[in-house]
Amino acid sequence: MGEIIKLKYPVRHGDKEITEVTLKRLKGKDLVESEKFPGELERSAFLISRATGLPMEVVLEMDGEDFTSLSQKVARFLL
């Protein structure tokens, strides 16, 4: 089970409107794979994608406020 996060600004994925996401715990391999991305924001997008199961292109279409909030939540895995 993961943590359910309600998005302030829904995002579309195909014909679906996504209003909330479930963050699952990341694995070590997710953290290692995130290192292939050069910038912090790209790594955050990748980790959000892995934690939510959403394609990275959907994560990149999220409102900046939702993206930042989710980035802060997945950053706990890096501490």
Order of alpha helices (4+ residues) and beta strands (2+ residues): beta-beta-alpha-alpha-alpha-alpha
